[in-house]
Amino acid sequence: MSGGEAVKASENEGPSNANLGLTSPTTAPATAETTQQVKDVLESEIGVSVMLNRLKQSIASAKEFALFLKERARLEDDHANKLRKVCRSSQDNIQRPEYRGGSFSRAFTGMLEIHERMADNEQQFASSLHQMHEDLLELAAIAEKSRKGWKQSGLAAEQKVAQLEEAMRKSKAKYDSLVEEYDRARTGDTSGQLKGAKMFGFKGPKSAAQHEEDLLRKAQAADQDYMVKVQAVQTERGELLSKTRPETVRALQDIVKECDAGLAMQIQKFASFNEKLLLSNGISISPLKKGPGEMRSLRECVAAIDNDKDLNEYLSSHHSKVLPKTGEIKYERNPILDAPHRVPTGPINASQQAPALGSVPNNSRTAFTNAPLPVQDEGPMGHAHNQSMGPGPMMPAIQRPSSQPSHERSHSHGIVANQNIPPQGQQYMAPHPHRGSMMLLPQTKLPGPKFIASLHSTVSQRPPQLGTLAFQAPEAGPSNPLQQHPVNGPGYHSPSNGLPQRASYSPPAMPARAVFGVSLMTLYERDNSPVPMVVCQCMQAVELFGLSVEGIYRLSGTVSHINKLKNMFDNDSSPSSIDFRNPENFFHDVNSVAGLLKQFFRELPDPLLTREHYPAFIEAAKNDDPVIRRDSLHAIINSLPDTNYATLRSLALHLYRVMENSSVNRMISQNLGIVFGPTLLGPSPGSNIADAGWQARVVDTILQNVYSIFDDDG
């Protein structure tokens, strides 16, 4: 297949030149002087070598453009594949319930479809460029093969003529030398001979006549040889000038023109394909509509977003979850408190008074008058004060021990478990219905044992109150006066009446959908997400609001904020409250979000990089060769469990984006390694302080080689 056939074949593939808008290369008219100079060069001895060099340039140019087309096709193909991949990923994500719906979802889907069409256009453009690359390589290969053949035949003829001319020149020089010697011998000129030189022969010295005859014979032989070589040169040179050289030059000219024409045509096709790509993308973004119902443009898709309508539709979709109205809340006073008060006129014995929380020892006495009883209240800061309900002497407030903490147990709901029920007709200490302090009620008839048993059952079934939790009892000493001074008087009844001495409660268990302190595999099996949601939300918040914060991940957040955020995730709050795209959900404190992320990794039962691989990570970090260290860490990371690997990959890519903004946030890879080394690797098994430096080096190496260890096609 000749170079011209290759060009024709490449022209037949794909759209025609007319459809592509291709034109023949323009040819500027040459002047007479230029034409004569070109003719002189081509007819000279350097014509073949010059044309060979020119053809070599054309072949090299075609190969270089083919290489450019190959790289451009690869870039376009990669871009098209990645664009199509991100479109499909976004299209899958936007259908999830945690993203907006309504007009935004439809507009977003339309925008992704437009981008998919653009990816298809780029894919077609890449295929066309790849075909052009193959055509150019084929054209260059054919031209190079033809060049080798013509180079061998053309240069061989030139070399043969050059060799004949060289032999002719040597023969002529020998011929001229012998003629000169003959002339000197004939004329008797001995100036050219050496002094004392004699003419010797096989049969003795020759005479002058014999010597002259020998020289004449040699000169005639040289003349004959010179004439033969001249005739040979004339024959070969004539054939070279009339046939061999013109044929070689014409053939090389044709190959050069074909190669250049093919290259020019491919360049024109490249320009046309670029125009077609841009036009196709433009039509995809803004199509030319001929009637209603056709594809929407990108501008129309975006303009169709109605935020108010989407919000109203979202709220109306939750209308079925609205609880029925229960009416206006009113205050209802317990009728027991409205019962008539009967206050004794004389002092009451201690045996008739049941002990109460915070009372004085059992041998003390308290006198009462007919005046209304004072009520001990507790101020907003926990300090007790008396409020008088009428004229009369004030009763001293019940004092609490100084060693008791301010958040002492509260008995504001029902009868305390270890409080004894006084007999009927006796006065007793009852808790204030709204506070933790105690008040004295007058003589009242108490219900019988059946009501007491039911009341005990009610108390035992209630959720534990702050004051009744067993784990809050101080160990330094009893803080309850009842424990310091047991009641043994006549009015004391033992717990044999059926009431337990103290209600026992277990500490609260871990939340049903806890996130912190739970292994990654457990979270994956429960939530079906390889990367926990708390990690995704924290990284998203930092990338949205924290990349420009100086010292991000190094500065500690507010502890109260971190605890509240942790409680939100542990208690499985609504998706809207744990959506960290809204800074109000994390109190506009991005450092607390960073602290929450670090706390999650610190509380893992097994560190992210696992205790099993801890020694291997430390040994790999001790390699001074950065390449060996990187490859060693890469191999260990590949052996991690799937959930650990996925979480580590997301975290490493996130920290790399933090590191890319180190000019603003000052967090280079070394600083991030110091922060996250102990967090991801956990404490050293042998409590070796020197391991802290190696831990930081592990994270530092991972961040510096993040795209060598992980890919970026999440």
C-alpha positions, 0 to 999 in steps of 0.5 A, a space after each residue: 500500500 503506497 503513501 497515496 493509497 494510505 491518504 485515500 483510505 484515511 480520507 474515505 473513513 469517517 465524514 467526507 471532507 466536504 462535510 467536515 469543511 476540509 479544503 485542499 492546502 493552498 499553494 502560493 505561486 512560485 517565482 521564476 527564480 525560486 523555480 530555477 533554484 529548485 530545479 538546480 538543486 534537484 538535478 545536482 549531486 545533492 538532490 537525492 540527499 536533500 529530498 531524503 532529509 526533507 522526507 525524514 522531516 515529514 515523517 517525523 512531523 506526522 509521528 509527532 502529531 500522531 503522538 499529540 492526538 493519542 495523548 489528547 484522545 487519552 485525556 478526553 477519554 479519561 475526562 469523559 469517563 470521570 464526568 460520566 462516573 461523577 454524574 452517575 454517582 451524583 444521580 444515585 445520591 440525589 435520589 436518597 432521602 437525605 437530599 432535597 427533592 421536588 424541583 431541585 431534584 428534577 433540575 439537578 437530574 436534568 443538569 446531570 443528563 446534559 453533562 452525560 451528553 457532553 461526556 458522550 460527545 467527548 467520548 466520540 471526539 476521543 474515538 475520532 482522535 484515536 482513529 486519526 492517530 492510527 491513520 497517521 502512524 500508518 501513513 508515516 510507516 508507509 512513507 518511511 518504508 518507501 524512503 528506505 527503498 529509494 534511499 538505497 537505490 538512489 544513493 547506490 547510483 550516486 555512489 557508483 558514479 562517484 567511485 568511477 569518477 575517482 578511478 578516472 581521476 587516478 588514471 588520468 594522474 598516472 597517465 599524465 605522469 608517464 607522458 611527462 617522463 616520456 617527454 623528458 626521455 625523448 628530449 634528453 632532459 634529465 632535470 627530473 632524474 636523480 644524480 647518478 641514477 642509471 637505467 637498469 633492466 634484467 639484462 643490464 643497463 638500458 640504453 636511452 632508446 630502450 628507456 624511451 621506448 618503455 616509457 612510450 609503451 607505458 604512456 600508451 597503456 595509461 592512455 588506453 586505461 584512462 580513455 576506458 574509465 572516462 567512457 565508463 564515467 560518461 555512460 554511468 553519469 549519463 544514465 544517472 542524470 537522465 534516468 536514475 536521479 530524476 526517477 529517485 527525486 520524483 519518487 521522493 517528491 511524491 512521497 513528501 507531498 503525499 505525507 505532507 498532504 495526509 498530515 495537513 488533512 488530519 490537522 484540518 480534521 482535528 480542527 473540524 472535530 474540535 469545532 464539532 465537539 464545541 458545537 455539540 456541547 453548546 447544543 447540549 447546553 442550549 439546544 435549538 428548539 423547533 417546537 415544545 416538548 424538546 430537551 430543556 437547556 441548562 439555563 431552563 433546568 436551573 431556572 425551574 428550581 422553586 425553593 419555596 415550592 420545594 419547602 412547602 411540599 416537604 413540610 406538607 409531606 409531614 402533615 400526617 405526622 402532626 400530633 392531634 391538638 390536645 387543647 389549652 394547657 391548664 393548671 389543676 391543683 391537687 385537692 389534697 392540698 386544699 384539705 383543712 389544716 389541723 395544727 396541734 396546740 401543744 408540743 409534739 413528741 419526737 416519737 410522734 414525728 417521723 424522721 425526714 431527709 435533712 432532719 436533726 437527730 432523733 432526740 431533738 424536739 420541735 415545738 409548734 404553735 397555732 400559727 401557719 407553718 413556714 415552708 423551706 424553699 430553695 432559691 435559684 442557686 440552690 440556697 435555702 430560704 424561708 417563706 412565711 405563709 402568715 404571722 407567727 414564729 418562724 421555724 428554723 430551716 432544715 440544714 444540710 451537711 456542708 459535705 453534701 454536694 449541691 446536686 444532692 438526690 431529689 425526692 420531689 416525686 413520691 415517698 422516698 424508699 427509705 422513709 418510714 410511714 408514720 401511723 395514722 393520726 400522726 404528723 409526718 414530713 412530706 416532700 414539697 411537691 415542686 422542690 427538693 426541700 421538705 415541709 411539715 404537714 399538719 395532722 392528717 389521716 393517712 391511708 391504709 396499708 393497701 394504698 401504701 403498697 400501691 404507692 410503693 409499686 408506683 415509686 418502684 416503677 418510675 424512672 430513676 430520678 437524679 437523687 435516687 441513682 445509686 452510683 451518685 452516693 458519695 463514698 467519703 461518708 454518709 451525706 444523709 442525716 438518716 444514715 448518720 443518726 438511725 431512728 430507733 425511737 418508739 415512732 420508728 417502724 422497721 422496713 418489715 411493713 413491705 417497703 424496701 429500705 432503698 430502691 435500687 436502680 441500674 446505671 443507664 445502658 448504652 443507647 440502642 443506636 450508639 455510634 461512639 465506642 462501637 466498632 467499625 464493623 458493627 456500624 457497617 453491619 447496622 448502617 450499611 455504610 463503609 464510612 460512618 456517618 459521623 465521619 462523613 458529616 465532620 469531614 464535610 463540615 471541615 471542608 465547607 467551613 474549616 479549611 481556612 481556619 488556622 490550626 484546624 484539628 490542632 485547636 480544641 473545641 468547646 467540650 460542652 459542644 462536643 458532648 452535645 454533638 456526640 449525644 445527638 449522634 448516639 441518640 440517632 437524632 433526625 437527619 436535619 439536626 445532624 446535617 453539618 452543611 448547616 453551621 447552626 447544627 454544630 453551634 458555628 464551632 468548626 473546631 468542635 466538629 474537628 474535636 468530635 471527629 478525633 474523639 470518635 477515632 479515639 473511642 473506637 474499641 480497636 484503633 483505625 489502623 488496628 492493634 494487630 498491625 501496630 508493630 508493622 506500622 512502626 517498623 515501616 516508619 523507621 525506614 529512612 528511604 522514603 520510597 521503601 517507607 511508602 511502599 511498606 505502609 502501602 502494603 500494610 494498609 492494603 491488608 486492613 479490614 475493608 471498613 478500616 480501609 474505606 474509612 482511612 481512605 476517606 480520612 486521608 483524602 480529606 486531610 490532604 485537602 486540609 494540607 493543600 490549604 496549609 498556606 492559610 490554616 498552617 496545617 502541613 502534613 507534619 502537624 497533621 501527623 502529630 495530631 492524628 498519629 496517636 489517634 489513628 494508631 492508638 497507644 503504644 502496647 509497651 507505653 513507649 514514648 518514642 513511638 509517638 514520633 514514629 506514629 506521626 511519621 506514619 500519618 505524615 508519610 500517608 498524607 504525602 503519598 495519598 494519591 499513590 496509596 489511594 485513588 481519588 474516584 470516590 
